[in-house]
Each structure stands twice: as structure tokens, then as C-alpha cells.
Amino acid sequence: MSTYTTFVELAFERLSKELGIPKGFVVALYEEKDSWSFISKLAQLVEAVFTRAVVDALREPLIIDVISNLPQEVRINLLRKMNIIDSEQKSMFKAIAEIRNQYIHDLSNIDVPLDVYIRNLEDGARKGFFKRFKPYIVDPRMSVSEFILECRPQVFHVCVLQLLEVHGTVSSINNRKDHEAFRLQQAGRLLPAKKKGEMLPMDRVTVSEYVTQARAVLKREGLFVPQFE
């Protein structure tokens, strides 16, 4: 296994477990020789990651069947609305869905390599496909013809890295929410116990004491992060 495929496998290890796919699935996808299988499996991988991302972002595991049955365009739009992906990612991932639909759904393409299929597209469509991947291509000097020649590894590399970013973004948001909830729960210990229906005293002195006590406890427990130094 090359350094690159080793990196990909390690980077995808956690996500592979969450998706319930074999550890070596993504590397096997990279090494897939058949263009038909490659683009089909890649699109399915994107759909699986997006389904998981929507469910995890909403924190509603029971709706996974509902989300998985939505069109991919809807899942893409949902993640854009939630600011999980940006407009360039949205455009790139839509390109994957579109090329899968156009390429796979026409049986006459079954023996046509992906690079040949893209090269045979109309000029506007060919350049448009390249334009949607260009923001993520390492070499800014790469031309349309060079991209088409290396479209399989280029599409794989861009797609895989952006899928990992989507997964990381959702995990980061949820971790931050959990931390904020934990801090709020810990801060709640400082409030005095009150009987049902009883109002807490709201005079300035009492409120000031609450704030002072709360900061002291949170600082001691490493939960207080001052906004201004």
C-alpha cells in the first residue's frame, strides 16, 4: 500500500465505522479499474456520508431512513442551508451526482472510460465540470485537458478530502454544543435551590454575587473561558 492510500485508509477509519463499510472500501475504490463501478460507488459513498451528516447535524438518529430516501440534491441543499458545506462544495458534490446520473444511466457508457466520456461532452459541459473541481485542485496551473486525462484520481482526491471535511465540520459543531451544554449544566449548580413557584431574588447585589460565584467555580474547574483578556 502506498503512502497516499495508507493516509486515506487511516483518515477514513472513524467514518468507515460510522457508515458500517469495510475498512478498505475507500482504498479499494481508489484502485478500482472499471470507471462504471468507480463513479457508481463514489456517488454512493457521497450519498452515505451526506445522509449521516444530515442526521448527525439534526441529532435525530430515528430519521435516518427518511433522509436516506431523499434525493441527493435535497441532502446537499440541507447541508448548505445548515452551513455544513459552502457554495463551492455544494457545486462540486452536485457535479458528482449529475455525472453519475448521466454516465451510469446510459448503458451505452458501460465500457466507456470516465476520461473519454468527459472528453466527449460538449465544450461548455466539459469546462463546467472542470470548473467545479478547480478550487480544490492542488496544481493551480492544471488545464482542462490535463484534468480530464487524470480525472479519476483527481475526482477521487477532491471528493474524499471534502467528505472528510464535511464529517469533521459536523463533529466539531456537535462537540461544541455538548461542551456548551456541559458548561451550562455545571454553572447551574451555583443557583440557589428554590421552592416551586418561588421567584429568585433579582436585585443587583444578589445577581452580582451569583456571577462572581459562578466565575470562581468555573475557573476552578477549568470551564470558564473569558471572552476578553
C-alpha positions in Angstrom: 0.0 0.0 0.0 1.3 3.4 -0.9 1.8 6.3 1.5 -1.3 8.0 -0.1 -3.6 5.0 0.3 -2.4 4.4 3.8 -3.2 8.0 4.7 -6.7 7.7 3.1 -7.4 4.5 5.0 -6.4 6.0 8.3 -8.2 9.2 7.7 -11.4 7.3 6.8 -11.2 4.8 9.7 -13.6 6.5 12.0 -16.0 7.5 9.2 -15.9 4.0 7.8 -17.0 2.6 11.2 -19.9 5.1 11.4 -21.0 4.2 7.9 -20.7 0.5 8.5 -18.5 -0.1 5.5 -15.3 -2.2 5.3 -12.1 -0.5 6.4 -10.5 -0.9 3.0 -13.6 0.2 1.0 -12.3 3.7 0.2 -8.8 2.5 -0.8 -10.4 -0.3 -3.0 -12.5 2.5 -4.6 -9.3 4.4 -5.4 -7.8 1.3 -7.0 -11.0 0.4 -8.9 -10.1 -0.1 -12.6 -13.6 0.0 -14.0 -14.9 3.6 -14.5 -18.5 2.4 -14.3 -18.0 0.9 -10.9 -15.8 3.7 -9.7 -18.3 6.6 -10.3 -21.2 4.5 -9.1 -19.5 3.6 -5.8 -18.1 7.1 -5.3 -21.6 8.6 -5.7 -23.0 6.1 -3.2 -20.2 6.9 -0.8 -21.0 10.6 -1.0 -24.7 9.9 -0.5 -24.0 7.8 2.6 -21.8 10.5 4.1 -24.3 13.2 3.4 -27.1 11.1 4.9 -25.1 10.6 8.0 -24.1 14.3 8.2 -27.7 15.5 8.0 -28.9 13.0 10.6 -25.9 13.8 13.0 -26.3 17.6 12.4 -30.0 17.4 13.3 -29.3 14.9 16.1 -32.2 12.8 15.1 -31.0 9.2 14.5 -34.5 7.9 14.1 -35.0 9.8 10.8 -32.1 8.1 9.0 -34.4 6.1 6.8 -36.3 9.2 5.8 -33.1 11.1 5.0 -31.6 8.2 3.1 -34.6 8.1 0.8 -34.4 11.8 -0.1 -32.9 12.8 -3.5 -29.2 13.6 -3.1 -29.8 17.2 -4.3 -32.1 17.7 -1.3 -29.4 16.4 1.1 -26.9 18.7 -0.5 -29.2 21.7 -0.1 -30.0 20.8 3.5 -26.3 20.8 4.4 -25.8 24.1 2.6 -28.7 25.6 4.5 -27.1 24.5 7.7 -23.8 25.9 6.7 -22.1 22.5 6.9 -20.9 23.0 3.3 -20.2 26.2 1.4 -21.4 27.1 -2.2 -18.2 25.7 -3.8 -18.6 22.3 -2.1 -22.3 22.3 -3.0 -21.4 22.8 -6.7 -18.7 20.1 -6.6 -20.8 17.5 -4.9 -23.7 18.2 -7.3 -21.3 17.6 -10.1 -20.7 14.1 -8.7 -24.4 13.3 -8.6 -25.0 14.7 -12.1 -22.2 12.9 -13.7 -23.3 9.6 -12.1 -26.8 10.1 -13.3 -25.7 10.9 -16.9 -22.9 8.4 -17.1 -24.4 5.4 -15.3 -28.0 5.6 -16.5 -26.9 5.3 -20.1 -25.9 1.6 -20.7 -24.0 2.5 -23.8 -21.4 4.0 -21.5 -20.7 0.7 -19.7 -17.3 0.2 -21.5 -16.5 3.9 -21.9 -13.7 5.1 -19.5 -14.6 8.2 -17.5 -12.0 10.4 -19.1 -13.3 9.5 -22.6 -16.9 10.2 -21.5 -15.9 13.7 -20.1 -13.8 14.5 -23.2 -16.7 13.7 -25.4 -19.1 16.1 -23.6 -20.0 19.4 -25.2 -17.4 22.1 -24.7 -19.4 24.0 -22.2 -20.3 20.9 -20.1 -16.7 19.7 -20.2 -15.3 23.1 -19.0 -18.1 23.4 -16.5 -17.3 20.1 -14.9 -13.6 21.1 -14.6 -14.6 24.5 -13.1 -16.5 22.9 -10.3 -13.4 20.9 -9.2 -10.8 23.6 -9.9 -11.0 25.3 -6.4 -9.7 22.0 -4.8 -7.1 21.0 -7.4 -3.6 21.2 -5.9 -1.9 22.5 -9.1 -3.5 25.8 -10.0 -1.9 25.6 -13.5 -3.7 22.4 -14.4 -5.6 22.8 -17.6 -8.9 21.2 -18.6 -7.2 18.7 -20.9 -4.8 17.7 -18.1 -7.7 17.3 -15.6 -9.6 15.1 -18.0 -6.5 12.9 -18.5 -6.3 12.4 -14.7 -9.9 12.8 -13.9 -10.3 9.5 -11.9 -7.6 10.3 -9.3 -8.4 14.0 -9.3 -12.1 13.4 -8.7 -11.3 10.8 -6.0 -8.8 13.0 -4.2 -11.0 16.1 -4.2 -14.1 14.2 -3.2 -12.5 12.2 -0.4 -10.9 15.2 1.2 -14.1 17.2 1.1 -16.1 14.3 2.6 -13.7 14.2 5.5 -14.1 18.0 5.9 -17.9 17.6 6.0 -17.7 14.9 8.6 -15.2 16.9 10.7 -17.4 20.0 10.5 -20.5 18.2 11.8 -18.4 16.5 14.6 -16.9 19.9 15.6 -20.3 21.6 15.8 -21.7 18.7 17.9 -18.7 18.7 20.2 -19.1 22.4 20.7 -22.8 22.0 21.5 -22.0 19.3 24.0 -19.3 21.4 25.7 -21.7 24.4 26.0 -24.4 22.2 27.4 -21.9 20.7 29.9 -20.8 24.2 31.0 -24.4 25.3 31.4 -25.1 22.3 33.5 -22.1 22.9 35.7 -23.0 26.6 36.1 -26.5 25.6 37.1 -25.1 24.1 40.3 -24.4 27.7 41.5 -28.0 28.7 41.5 -29.7 28.6 44.9 -32.4 26.0 45.5 -35.9 27.5 45.4 -39.3 26.2 46.2 -41.8 25.6 43.4 -43.3 28.8 42.2 -40.8 30.9 44.2 -39.1 33.8 42.3 -35.4 34.1 42.6 -34.2 37.5 44.0 -33.2 39.8 41.2 -31.7 42.8 42.9 -28.3 43.9 41.5 -26.3 42.9 44.6 -27.6 39.3 44.5 -27.2 38.9 40.8 -23.6 40.3 41.1 -22.9 37.7 43.8 -24.2 34.9 41.6 -21.9 36.0 38.7 -18.9 36.3 41.0 -19.5 32.8 42.5 -20.2 31.3 39.1 -16.9 32.6 37.6 -14.9 31.4 40.6 -16.3 27.8 40.4 -16.0 27.7 36.6 -12.4 29.0 36.7 -11.5 26.4 39.4 -12.9 23.6 37.3 -11.4 24.9 34.0 -14.8 25.6 32.5 -14.7 29.4 32.4 -13.2 31.0 29.3 -13.0 34.8 29.4 -14.1 36.5 26.2 -11.8 39.4 26.8 -8.4 39.4 28.4 
